[in-house]
Structure formats: C-alpha cells, structure tokens
Amino acid sequence: MTLDPNQHLTFQAKFVEATLETLLADQALPGEQVRPPRLLAAMRHGALNGGKRLRPVLVMETANLFGRADDGVLHAACALELIHCYSLVHDDLPAMDDDDLRRGQPTVHKAYDEATAILAGDALLTLAFDVITGEAVHADAAVRLRLSRELARASGFGGMAGGQMLDLESEHRERTEAEIRQLQSMKTGALLRYACRAGAILADAPEADIDRLTRFGEVIGLAFQLADDLLDVEASTEAMGKATGKDAEAGKATLVGLWGTVRTRDELGQLIREAETLLAPYGSRAAILSALARFIVDRTN
C-alpha cells in the first residue's frame, strides 16, 4: 500500500494543532502574570491558521525512525513550529515582504495591526524556547540544552534570520549561484535541517545517524526552496493561499531565475535521488520520510 504524504501530514498535523492549542491557552503559567487577550489572539491567528506542519512532522518522523514517539517529541516539534510561525508573521510585515494573505487568510498585521504583529512574533519566538527546555522533551538536561542551542543557531543571525537579511540585500542585485545557495540554505534550509537533526537527537540516535539525517535535512531544505520558487513562478494565488510572482516583482535572486525551470526540475530530481540514497540503510522504516521528501518536490502549494 502506497503512503499518501498529504493524508499523513493531515493526520499528524492534528496532533501538532492540538498541542499548539494547549500551549496558546488563556491560562497563564507559573512565572507569567497575565496573557493579554489581544496579543494571545494575534499569536493564535499566526500559529493556528492551518498549514502543512511539515517541519514538526519531520521532527516526529525522524524521531520515530529511531524508535521514539511520545508527547516529549511532540513538544519539541511544536517548539520548532512556533519559530516557523513567528518568522512568517514578521516576514509578512510591510517592512519585509508586505503580504496581505497567508494560508488564504489575512496576515496578522492585517487582521490586527503592525505593532501587535511584531509583538506576536516576538512572543511566539520566546515561547518556543520555553517549550524546548521542558522536562518532557528529554530526561537528560544536556540533551535539552543541545536542542535549545541548535534551535537558536538555526533560527538566529547565523541561520534563518541571517538568511532573510541576505535575501533582502539580494533584491535588484545580481547574485552568484554560490551566494543564492548560501542565503537559501540559511533562510529556508536551516529549520528543515534542524527538524531532521533534532528528531535523531531526541531519539538518542548514534552520531553517525544524526549526521546522515542532518544531510537528509539539508537536501530536502534545498528541494523545498527550489519547489517554492517554481510555485512562485507557476502557481496561482488561489492555489498557494498567498500572493505569487512576488520574487520577480521584488527582483529577488533565486536559482529558478538564474537557471530557468528546466534545469531547476533536473536539480530537484537529483536531490530526491540523494535523499533516497541517504535513507536507504533504514529500509522500509524510512518509508514515511521518503514519501515526505517526494511530497516536498511534487507539492502544488
């Protein structure tokens, strides 16, 4: 029986959504004073508005590959998703990509206001580190520290945020292939790399396996960005749930713009083959991860 990655993502996303609902509940936690209703509503708007939940599911499935599947893994996965959601809230702001739609709904600054959107993103970011350091994530505090530090580096100025800066600086300027690969490996690839690496760390996998899954994350990270850039060129706003054609309009440097669509599809084919080679030692246990890699390449939104 062939696994349907869309169905599997939908199934696993329900567990992610339920956990995010709990993390974004009205009740203040010990050490908090009060959760301001408007700020909390904006955070919920930015984090509970659907989406594929690919990053947290990759954490879950990579951990499962090495025999761990429990609420601690789910919390670690949601910490990563909170980082991703914060980045989207800020990325949509007028000073950044200036988007009115996200997943078919008004972006946070449109549904609320810019100041509230900035604070909502800030709060989602900091909540992520509250969650990743929870004792349920891993019994060993040293492992929780490792996960926290690696998440900070993947999402900070040497990772995602730095990649966003390089992306802004690339507008209406020529960039070499190496420069574009660098910014995309940071802007998009860093969190996907972390997702696969974190799952292996959570399950106490041997370091050689952690390294192998890290490379798998790097490969699918590049594939995700290439597929996303193709969709920005070819897909409709209705299919994507957000504005398309904005990369060309903003003069952004992309590999699709540099190579064209034919070579980009060839590169995607090479990446999926490498991803499958990396998973080959795990046999049928890696069937879900393999299907998710193909989903990244073949997705239509």
N, C-alpha and C positions, 0 to 999 in steps of 0.2 A: 504494500500500500504506500503510495507516494504522499509525503508530507506536504500539506498546503501551508507555506510560511505565513500567508495572510491570516489564515484561521488560527494558526498557532500564536502569532503576535496578538491577535484579538483576545484569545483565551488568556494569555499571560498578562496582557495589559490590564485586565480586570483586577488582578492581584496588586499590580502597581497602583492603579487608581484608588483602590480601597485603602492601601497603606498611606498614600498621599492625603486622602481624605482625613485619616486619623491624625497625621502629622500637622494638618492645617485646620484642626478643630478649634472651636471658640475658646475652650478652656485653657487658661494659662498654666504653664508648667512651673514646678518649683524653681525659684530663681527669677522667673518672669513676674511682672507686675500686672499688666493687662495687655490683651491683644486688641489694638484699636480696630473697630469693626470695618472701617473703610479700607485700611491697609490690608487687613486679612482678606477682605472681599477681592481686592485687586490681586493679591497673591494667588488666591484660588482661581481667579479668572485666567491668570497666566500659567497656572500649573495643572488645572483640571479641565482643560478645554480640548480634550481628545489627544490625537497624535498617535503615532505608531508605537511609541515607547521602546524603540529599537535599542537604545543604549542600556536601559535597565534590564531588558530581556537578554542582551548579550552577557551581562554580568551573571544573571541567573543560569543561563545555559552553559556558560563556561565553568561555573562552579559545579553544576550538575554533571558535567563531563568527568569531573574528578570525585564525584560521589557526595557532594554536599548540596542539599536543597532544604532550606528552612527559613524561618522568619528573619534570622540574622542576615542571611544573604539578601533577602527582600529589602531590608532596611538599607543595606549598603548600596543596593541597586537604586533605591529611591533617592539616596544622597546624591548620586550622580545625576539622576533626572532633575533634581532641584537645581543643580548647577546649570544644566542644559536649559531649563525653563527660564532661569534668571537671564541667561545670555540672550535668549530670544526676546524677552521683554525689553532689554536695553538695546538690542540690535534693531528693533523696530522703531526706536525713538527718532524724531525729526533730525537730530544731530548725527544720527548714524545712517540707517538705510531708509528711514522715513516711510514706513509701511503702515497702511490703514487696516490691512487684513492679515490674520494669522489663523490657519486652520479653519478658514471660512467664517471667522468671527472678527469683530472689531479688535484691534490690538489694545493692549492695556492702557496706553496713553490716550487712545480714542474713547475707550469705554469709561475712563476716569479722567485723568489729566496727567501732564508730563511729570510733575513733581511726585505724584503718587506712584507713577510707574517706576521712577527712579528708586524710590524707597522700597517698592515691592520687589524689584530686582535685588536690591541690597539685602533685604530680609530673606529672600529665597536662598541667596548665596550663603549667608551666615547660618541659616537653618541646616544647610547641607552638612556643615562641619559639626553641628550639634548631633546630627543623626549618625554620621560615620564613626563617631567616637563612642557610641552607645555600647554597653557591655554585651548586648545580644549579638552584635556584629561578629565578634570573635572573642573567645575566652582569654586569649593572650593579648595583653595591653600593647606589647611590642608590635604585634601584627596590626592592631588598630592604628597605632602611630604611623606605621609604614603606609597603610592605606590612606591615612589623612594627609601625610606629606606628599605622597604621589598624586593625590587628587588636587592638592594645592598647586603643584608644579604643572600638572596637565591643564589646569584651568586658568593659571595666572599669566604673568607677563612673559614667561618663557614658554607658554603653551597657547591656549585658546585666545586669551585677551591680547597677547602679543601678536598672534596671527591676525586678529581683527585690525590691529593697528597697521600691520603690513598691508592688509587688504585695502584699508582706507588710503594709504600712501601710494597704492598702485593705480588709483583712479586717473585715467587720462595720461598714463605714463607707460612707456614700453618696459616690459619685464622679460628676462630670460626664462627659459624653461626651468632652470635650477631655482631661480627666485620664486617662480609661481609654485613649484613643488614645495618649497620651504614654507611659504605662507599657508598653503592648503594643508600641509601636514600639521601645522600648528592650529589654524583656525577650526578645521573640521576633524582632522585626524587624531588630535591629541586625546579627545574624550573617548573616541571609539577604541583607540589603542588602550587607554586606561580601562575601559569596560572589560575587555578580554583579559587583560593582565590582572585586574582586581579579582575577577571570578576565580582564576587559578590560585591567587594568593589566599583568598578566603577558604579555599578547599585544601590548603596546605600541600599543594602540588609540588613536586621536585622543581628545583630552579631551572633545570633544562626544559621542563614542560612550560614553566612560566615564560621563559624566553621564546619558546615556539609559539605560544598563544599571543605573546606580545607582537611578534612578527605578523601573525594572522590579523591582529587588530590594525596594524599599520597598513596591510594590504587592503583590507575592506574599508579602511578610512579613506584611502585614495580613491577606491572604487566608488564609494558613496559620493565624494565630491565631484568626480567626473560625471556620474549619473545625474547628480543635481544640476550641474552646469548644462548638460544636454537637455534636461527638462526645462530649464530656464529659457532655452532657445526654442524648444519644440512644443512644449505643453501649453495648455490654455490656463487662464486664471481660474476658471471653474474647476478644472481637474486638480490643480495644485492647492486651491484654497488660499492663495496669496497671489500678489502681482507677479507676472512673469516678464521676461525681456528686460529686466532692470539692470542686469550685468552690463549688457551692451550699451544701454542708455547712460549708465554711470561711467562708462569707459573702463570697467574693471578688467584686470588681467586674469584670464582663465586659460587653461590648457585647451579647452574647446576652441576658444578664439585664436589660439596660437596654431593648433593642429588642424582644425576642422572636424566635422562629425565622423568622417570615415575612419581616420586614424584614432580618434577617441574611442570608437567602438572596438577597434582592434586592440587597443590598450586594455579596455575592460575585459576582453576575452583572455588576455594574458594574465591579468590579475586574478580572475576567477580560477584559472588553472593553477596558479601558485597557491591560492587559498586552499584548494582541494588537496594539493600535494602536502601542504603543512598539516592538514587534518588526517591524511591517510594512515598514519600509525595508530590512530584510535578506532579505525574501522567503523562499524555501524553505530558505535557510541556517539560519534560526531555527526550523525545524520542531520540533526536539527541545526547545528552550526553551519553545516554545508548548505542546507536549504536557505538559511538566513543570508548567507553570502550571495547566493544566486538571486535572492529577493532584492538585495541592495542593487545589483546590476540591472535587473529586469523591471524594477518598480516603475509605475506610471504616475506617481505623485509623491 
